[in-house]
Amino acid sequence: MTDALDLAIVGCGGMGTRHMYGVKELAGLVEGGLGDVPAFRLAALCDRDARHRGILADLAEREMGHRPQTYESLEVLLDAHPDLAAVDVTTDTRPHHTLALQALQAGKHVQVEKPMALTVTACNRMMDAAAAARRVLAVAENYRRDPLIRLVRALLEAGAIGEPWMAVDASIGGAGRMIITPWRHKKAYGNSVLDVGVHNVDLLLYEVGPIDQVFAQVALFDRIRHRAEGASNISAFYAATAASAPDVVEADVEDTAFATLRFARGMLGQWTLSASGHGQGFGKKAIYGSRGSLEPGAPRSGNGPRLYLDGRREPASDDELLALVPDFAVDEGTARLFGGERLTRYSFDYPAIDRKITATVLMDFARAIATGRPPEVGGVEGRHAVAVCNGLFEASRLNRPVSIAAVERAEPEVSQWQRELDVELGLVA
């Protein structure tokens, strides 16, 4: 077993809890030998809220047999742990860039949860700092790590639907409920279109490539959000630290976007994302090509893709799917976590799926640190997701299509909506 790398988790809420379980899962995987991948040792926790850091420290001690040191301030943590290898930022989105810059300038490798930052300018500052420090900067984008999403990409690359022409991605739901935490309804801390939408963009980036241009209209419909009744799969992770959250929050940022996309490869896309859908929810994801269509299963569901070819009424069987990609196999770590190199479906309870996929995210981060290879989702990929999501707001304000390249530049040419945040964050005058 390769020597473990000392890691600090910054942000002890639900996401920090999920990452702690991922650290534990990765450690168990590495114990059996995983080539050049080291484990992480959870050396420290940081959170401004003493209750939150205490809850996670207690949980970590029960789950992993040792109690990480706890700190209110990242500055104090870094001073106390000079041999720390890496910092894992799992706070709300607003302080991502500040914490990442602080850790990178102290010589630490950094992983930040998605979204990478609130604005493209903040992403660019993070990328510059990582380059100057010659340290890894990774974004914890998890959906693409699902072995069944890996299969989707393999099928597309093998030409299973011919030449991809169109993508449809629609999700409508929410019905006035808080999207897990109150801050997702405040512009100063992020918003549901950005926080959820980066997943959609990253999947499209992974499956069919970058987006060149967006046009969109956005709106705020549900101005009053209520705490959701009953625990969902994901909210269960946040229950321990959610006691102090309000029952009601007044939203001040748009919760709905209807967009058209143009991809670098010439494809067109239609993207609808709304957290204000009452009544019956709606969801559809599909990629259409010159000889068929492919519907990916929802990430973390265990459901594989459905391939429909011209002239056939029924989707291709699992055996037919695998026959189309004879060389497809996931990496060793993912195969051991999910039980096979060439899966078309799997069955685990949700907490198990979540910790396994989080372990794959941390596995990639650890490998990047150990080998010097870039992480699969680094600054370029993380910034692209932020640029496309924020590009929807920019396009709606300007009432015209927006070039993503113009949004992503070191000094963005299109930044009307984001500039308000950049000024507030002190990133521009």
ABEGO torsion letter per residue (X at the ends): XBBBBBBBBBEABAAAAAAAAAAAAAAAAAAAEAEABBBBBBABBBBABAAAAAAAAAAAAAAAGBBBBBBABAAAAAAABAABABBBBABBAAAAAAAAAAAAAAGBBBBBBOBABABAAAAAAAAAAAAAAGBBBBBBBAAAABAAAAAAAAAAAAGAAEBBABBBBBBBBGGGBBBGBAAAABAAAEBAAAAAAAAAAAAAAAAAEBBABBBBBBBBABABBBBBBEBBAAAAAAAAAAAABBABBBBABBABBBBBBBBAAGBBBBBBBBAABBEBBBBBBBBBBAAEBBBBBBBGAGBBBBBBBBGBABBBBAAAAAAABAABBBBAAAAAAAGEABBABBBBBAAAAAAAAAAAAAAAAAAAAAAGBBBABBAAAAAAAAAAAAAAAAAAAAGBBBBAAAAABABBABAAAAAAAAAAAGABX
